[in-house]
Amino acid sequence: MTRLTQLRKDNERRVALVDEPHLRLLVDAASVYELANFAIEAGVTLTETAHNRVTSERLDYDLVYSGRSDWRILPPIDHPREPARCLISGTGLTHLGSARDRQAMHATSGEELTDSMKMFRSGMEGGRPAAGRIGAAPEWFYKGTGGMLRAHSEPLEVPPFALDGGEEAEIAGIYLIGPDGRPHCVGMAGGNEFSDHRFEKTNYLNLASSKLRTCALGPELVLDPKFDSVQINITIERTGSVLWSKMTRTGEAEMCHSLRNIEHHHFKFEGHRRPGDVHVHFLGTDYLSFGDGIQLAHGDILKLQFEGFGRPLCNPVLIAGTEPALIEVNRLG
């Protein structure tokens, strides 16, 4: 599978092809965004475009990955000129485990099924429509714009107003809207969707704001991924020791919605088809450490390894204080 990274050194940006144990720099492409637009304009695949621009200039991937190089890893996709034109969103209740955890989180003694479980059952019954048909709509949530994206090794922040922070190991679909308004799938990347599950647990209506947190992507973008059944190894390290670990799976074989159905229901909205926009759409997960009673602490390291998606995504947790500041609005009237 063809895998790319985005790199920065001082004010210089480059795209590199992963060729273990090296990164091979591309010419005439400062960003994946630029490279993908070239491919759309030329009517060729992004894989072909990338391989046609590979140079003999190589970097030691170990040095870059570990932060011992002047080159720094960026998120594998962004909108390089206008970060606000990168929309980050996601689909929940796509995996059996996610429904199980959500049911346990919001169940009450007098309620047989939560709204979450009803939504999940809708996906089980209609989330895989026949070719050419439209299936049941999945749950959808908004996470923010490109300013919320973090790269490999960058901290994921628990803001002072938050009750908690928790990993969500998911694969994200990466999309670019072409000049004619047609969505193009650039590829996929492993990600940490990172949410405030403790806040969500207080009331299921808090789900929307519990998602408005930083999230991580990368370090690599896979242009031609296999997404049938992908093994994920999740490890949480605290002070150099493993605090918690879990092996789980994602991919269409593990989900109640097909990828095409999820994509249709995201891009059916005209506002999601604005030419030149980037979309990062998280596709759900099967297991959370929160479900096992884990509460992350400052300095914990979240390590997510997605089979077939390159090197692990690692991010430290940053607890940014516990006293939220009051935000005062100025009255212009």
Secondary structure as a PSIPRED ss2 file (coil, helix, strand):
# PSIPRED VFORMAT (PSIPRED V4.0)

   1 M C   1.000  0.000  0.000
   2 T C   1.000  0.000  0.000
   3 R E   0.000  0.000  1.000
   4 L E   0.000  0.000  1.000
   5 T E   0.000  0.000  1.000
   6 Q E   0.000  0.000  1.000
   7 L E   0.000  0.000  1.000
   8 R E   0.000  0.000  1.000
   9 K E   0.000  0.000  1.000
  10 D C   1.000  0.000  0.000
  11 N C   1.000  0.000  0.000
  12 E E   0.000  0.000  1.000
  13 R E   0.000  0.000  1.000
  14 R E   0.000  0.000  1.000
  15 V E   0.000  0.000  1.000
  16 A E   0.000  0.000  1.000
  17 L E   0.000  0.000  1.000
  18 V E   0.000  0.000  1.000
  19 D E   0.000  0.000  1.000
  20 E C   1.000  0.000  0.000
  21 P C   1.000  0.000  0.000
  22 H E   0.000  0.000  1.000
  23 L E   0.000  0.000  1.000
  24 R E   0.000  0.000  1.000
  25 L E   0.000  0.000  1.000
  26 L E   0.000  0.000  1.000
  27 V C   1.000  0.000  0.000
  28 D C   1.000  0.000  0.000
  29 A C   1.000  0.000  0.000
  30 A C   1.000  0.000  0.000
  31 S C   1.000  0.000  0.000
  32 V H   0.000  1.000  0.000
  33 Y H   0.000  1.000  0.000
  34 E H   0.000  1.000  0.000
  35 L H   0.000  1.000  0.000
  36 A H   0.000  1.000  0.000
  37 N H   0.000  1.000  0.000
  38 F H   0.000  1.000  0.000
  39 A H   0.000  1.000  0.000
  40 I H   0.000  1.000  0.000
  41 E H   0.000  1.000  0.000
  42 A H   0.000  1.000  0.000
  43 G C   1.000  0.000  0.000
  44 V C   1.000  0.000  0.000
  45 T C   1.000  0.000  0.000
  46 L H   0.000  1.000  0.000
  47 T H   0.000  1.000  0.000
  48 E H   0.000  1.000  0.000
  49 T H   0.000  1.000  0.000
  50 A H   0.000  1.000  0.000
  51 H H   0.000  1.000  0.000
  52 N H   0.000  1.000  0.000
  53 R C   1.000  0.000  0.000
  54 V E   0.000  0.000  1.000
  55 T E   0.000  0.000  1.000
  56 S E   0.000  0.000  1.000
  57 E E   0.000  0.000  1.000
  58 R E   0.000  0.000  1.000
  59 L E   0.000  0.000  1.000
  60 D E   0.000  0.000  1.000
  61 Y H   0.000  1.000  0.000
  62 D H   0.000  1.000  0.000
  63 L H   0.000  1.000  0.000
  64 V H   0.000  1.000  0.000
  65 Y H   0.000  1.000  0.000
  66 S C   1.000  0.000  0.000
  67 G C   1.000  0.000  0.000
  68 R C   1.000  0.000  0.000
  69 S C   1.000  0.000  0.000
  70 D C   1.000  0.000  0.000
  71 W C   1.000  0.000  0.000
  72 R E   0.000  0.000  1.000
  73 I E   0.000  0.000  1.000
  74 L E   0.000  0.000  1.000
  75 P C   1.000  0.000  0.000
  76 P C   1.000  0.000  0.000
  77 I C   1.000  0.000  0.000
  78 D C   1.000  0.000  0.000
  79 H C   1.000  0.000  0.000
  80 P C   1.000  0.000  0.000
  81 R C   1.000  0.000  0.000
  82 E C   1.000  0.000  0.000
  83 P H   0.000  1.000  0.000
  84 A H   0.000  1.000  0.000
  85 R H   0.000  1.000  0.000
  86 C E   0.000  0.000  1.000
  87 L E   0.000  0.000  1.000
  88 I E   0.000  0.000  1.000
  89 S E   0.000  0.000  1.000
  90 G E   0.000  0.000  1.000
  91 T C   1.000  0.000  0.000
  92 G C   1.000  0.000  0.000
  93 L C   1.000  0.000  0.000
  94 T C   1.000  0.000  0.000
  95 H E   0.000  0.000  1.000
  96 L H   0.000  1.000  0.000
  97 G H   0.000  1.000  0.000
  98 S H   0.000  1.000  0.000
  99 A H   0.000  1.000  0.000
 100 R H   0.000  1.000  0.000
 101 D H   0.000  1.000  0.000
 102 R H   0.000  1.000  0.000
 103 Q H   0.000  1.000  0.000
 104 A H   0.000  1.000  0.000
 105 M H   0.000  1.000  0.000
 106 H H   0.000  1.000  0.000
 107 A C   1.000  0.000  0.000
 108 T C   1.000  0.000  0.000
 109 S C   1.000  0.000  0.000
 110 G C   1.000  0.000  0.000
 111 E C   1.000  0.000  0.000
 112 E C   1.000  0.000  0.000
 113 L C   1.000  0.000  0.000
 114 T C   1.000  0.000  0.000
 115 D H   0.000  1.000  0.000
 116 S H   0.000  1.000  0.000
 117 M H   0.000  1.000  0.000
 118 K H   0.000  1.000  0.000
 119 M H   0.000  1.000  0.000
 120 F H   0.000  1.000  0.000
 121 R H   0.000  1.000  0.000
 122 S H   0.000  1.000  0.000
 123 G H   0.000  1.000  0.000
 124 M H   0.000  1.000  0.000
 125 E H   0.000  1.000  0.000
 126 G H   0.000  1.000  0.000
 127 G C   1.000  0.000  0.000
 128 R C   1.000  0.000  0.000
 129 P C   1.000  0.000  0.000
 130 A C   1.000  0.000  0.000
 131 A C   1.000  0.000  0.000
 132 G C   1.000  0.000  0.000
 133 R C   1.000  0.000  0.000
 134 I C   1.000  0.000  0.000
 135 G C   1.000  0.000  0.000
 136 A C   1.000  0.000  0.000
 137 A C   1.000  0.000  0.000
 138 P C   1.000  0.000  0.000
 139 E C   1.000  0.000  0.000
 140 W C   1.000  0.000  0.000
 141 F E   0.000  0.000  1.000
 142 Y E   0.000  0.000  1.000
 143 K E   0.000  0.000  1.000
 144 G E   0.000  0.000  1.000
 145 T E   0.000  0.000  1.000
 146 G H   0.000  1.000  0.000
 147 G H   0.000  1.000  0.000
 148 M H   0.000  1.000  0.000
 149 L E   0.000  0.000  1.000
 150 R E   0.000  0.000  1.000
 151 A C   1.000  0.000  0.000
 152 H C   1.000  0.000  0.000
 153 S C   1.000  0.000  0.000
 154 E C   1.000  0.000  0.000
 155 P C   1.000  0.000  0.000
 156 L E   0.000  0.000  1.000
 157 E E   0.000  0.000  1.000
 158 V E   0.000  0.000  1.000
 159 P C   1.000  0.000  0.000
 160 P C   1.000  0.000  0.000
 161 F C   1.000  0.000  0.000
 162 A C   1.000  0.000  0.000
 163 L C   1.000  0.000  0.000
 164 D C   1.000  0.000  0.000
 165 G C   1.000  0.000  0.000
 166 G E   0.000  0.000  1.000
 167 E C   1.000  0.000  0.000
 168 E C   1.000  0.000  0.000
 169 A E   0.000  0.000  1.000
 170 E E   0.000  0.000  1.000
 171 I E   0.000  0.000  1.000
 172 A E   0.000  0.000  1.000
 173 G E   0.000  0.000  1.000
 174 I E   0.000  0.000  1.000
 175 Y E   0.000  0.000  1.000
 176 L E   0.000  0.000  1.000
 177 I E   0.000  0.000  1.000
 178 G C   1.000  0.000  0.000
 179 P C   1.000  0.000  0.000
 180 D C   1.000  0.000  0.000
 181 G C   1.000  0.000  0.000
 182 R C   1.000  0.000  0.000
 183 P E   0.000  0.000  1.000
 184 H E   0.000  0.000  1.000
 185 C E   0.000  0.000  1.000
 186 V E   0.000  0.000  1.000
 187 G E   0.000  0.000  1.000
 188 M E   0.000  0.000  1.000
 189 A E   0.000  0.000  1.000
 190 G E   0.000  0.000  1.000
 191 G E   0.000  0.000  1.000
 192 N E   0.000  0.000  1.000
 193 E C   1.000  0.000  0.000
 194 F C   1.000  0.000  0.000
 195 S E   0.000  0.000  1.000
 196 D C   1.000  0.000  0.000
 197 H H   0.000  1.000  0.000
 198 R H   0.000  1.000  0.000
 199 F H   0.000  1.000  0.000
 200 E H   0.000  1.000  0.000
 201 K H   0.000  1.000  0.000
 202 T H   0.000  1.000  0.000
 203 N C   1.000  0.000  0.000
 204 Y H   0.000  1.000  0.000
 205 L H   0.000  1.000  0.000
 206 N H   0.000  1.000  0.000
 207 L H   0.000  1.000  0.000
 208 A H   0.000  1.000  0.000
 209 S H   0.000  1.000  0.000
 210 S H   0.000  1.000  0.000
 211 K C   1.000  0.000  0.000
 212 L C   1.000  0.000  0.000
 213 R C   1.000  0.000  0.000
 214 T C   1.000  0.000  0.000
 215 C E   0.000  0.000  1.000
 216 A E   0.000  0.000  1.000
 217 L E   0.000  0.000  1.000
 218 G C   1.000  0.000  0.000
 219 P C   1.000  0.000  0.000
 220 E C   1.000  0.000  0.000
 221 L E   0.000  0.000  1.000
 222 V E   0.000  0.000  1.000
 223 L C   1.000  0.000  0.000
 224 D C   1.000  0.000  0.000
 225 P C   1.000  0.000  0.000
 226 K C   1.000  0.000  0.000
 227 F C   1.000  0.000  0.000
 228 D C   1.000  0.000  0.000
 229 S C   1.000  0.000  0.000
 230 V E   0.000  0.000  1.000
 231 Q E   0.000  0.000  1.000
 232 I E   0.000  0.000  1.000
 233 N E   0.000  0.000  1.000
 234 I E   0.000  0.000  1.000
 235 T E   0.000  0.000  1.000
 236 I E   0.000  0.000  1.000
 237 E E   0.000  0.000  1.000
 238 R E   0.000  0.000  1.000
 239 T C   1.000  0.000  0.000
 240 G C   1.000  0.000  0.000
 241 S E   0.000  0.000  1.000
 242 V E   0.000  0.000  1.000
 243 L E   0.000  0.000  1.000
 244 W E   0.000  0.000  1.000
 245 S E   0.000  0.000  1.000
 246 K E   0.000  0.000  1.000
 247 M E   0.000  0.000  1.000
 248 T E   0.000  0.000  1.000
 249 R E   0.000  0.000  1.000
 250 T E   0.000  0.000  1.000
 251 G C   1.000  0.000  0.000
 252 E H   0.000  1.000  0.000
 253 A H   0.000  1.000  0.000
 254 E H   0.000  1.000  0.000
 255 M E   0.000  0.000  1.000
 256 C C   1.000  0.000  0.000
 257 H C   1.000  0.000  0.000
 258 S C   1.000  0.000  0.000
 259 L H   0.000  1.000  0.000
 260 R H   0.000  1.000  0.000
 261 N H   0.000  1.000  0.000
 262 I H   0.000  1.000  0.000
 263 E H   0.000  1.000  0.000
 264 H H   0.000  1.000  0.000
 265 H H   0.000  1.000  0.000
 266 H H   0.000  1.000  0.000
 267 F H   0.000  1.000  0.000
 268 K C   1.000  0.000  0.000
 269 F C   1.000  0.000  0.000
 270 E H   0.000  1.000  0.000
 271 G H   0.000  1.000  0.000
 272 H H   0.000  1.000  0.000
 273 R C   1.000  0.000  0.000
 274 R C   1.000  0.000  0.000
 275 P C   1.000  0.000  0.000
 276 G C   1.000  0.000  0.000
 277 D C   1.000  0.000  0.000
 278 V E   0.000  0.000  1.000
 279 H E   0.000  0.000  1.000
 280 V E   0.000  0.000  1.000
 281 H E   0.000  0.000  1.000
 282 F E   0.000  0.000  1.000
 283 L C   1.000  0.000  0.000
 284 G C   1.000  0.000  0.000
 285 T C   1.000  0.000  0.000
 286 D C   1.000  0.000  0.000
 287 Y C   1.000  0.000  0.000
 288 L C   1.000  0.000  0.000
 289 S H   0.000  1.000  0.000
 290 F H   0.000  1.000  0.000
 291 G H   0.000  1.000  0.000
 292 D H   0.000  1.000  0.000
 293 G C   1.000  0.000  0.000
 294 I C   1.000  0.000  0.000
 295 Q C   1.000  0.000  0.000
 296 L C   1.000  0.000  0.000
 297 A C   1.000  0.000  0.000
 298 H C   1.000  0.000  0.000
 299 G C   1.000  0.000  0.000
 300 D C   1.000  0.000  0.000
 301 I E   0.000  0.000  1.000
 302 L E   0.000  0.000  1.000
 303 K E   0.000  0.000  1.000
 304 L E   0.000  0.000  1.000
 305 Q E   0.000  0.000  1.000
 306 F E   0.000  0.000  1.000
 307 E C   1.000  0.000  0.000
 308 G C   1.000  0.000  0.000
 309 F C   1.000  0.000  0.000
 310 G C   1.000  0.000  0.000
 311 R C   1.000  0.000  0.000
 312 P C   1.000  0.000  0.000
 313 L E   0.000  0.000  1.000
 314 C E   0.000  0.000  1.000
 315 N E   0.000  0.000  1.000
 316 P E   0.000  0.000  1.000
 317 V E   0.000  0.000  1.000
 318 L E   0.000  0.000  1.000
 319 I E   0.000  0.000  1.000
 320 A C   1.000  0.000  0.000
 321 G C   1.000  0.000  0.000
 322 T C   1.000  0.000  0.000
 323 E C   1.000  0.000  0.000
 324 P C   1.000  0.000  0.000
 325 A C   1.000  0.000  0.000
 326 L C   1.000  0.000  0.000
 327 I C   1.000  0.000  0.000
 328 E C   1.000  0.000  0.000
 329 V C   1.000  0.000  0.000
 330 N C   1.000  0.000  0.000
 331 R C   1.000  0.000  0.000
 332 L C   1.000  0.000  0.000
 333 G C   1.000  0.000  0.000
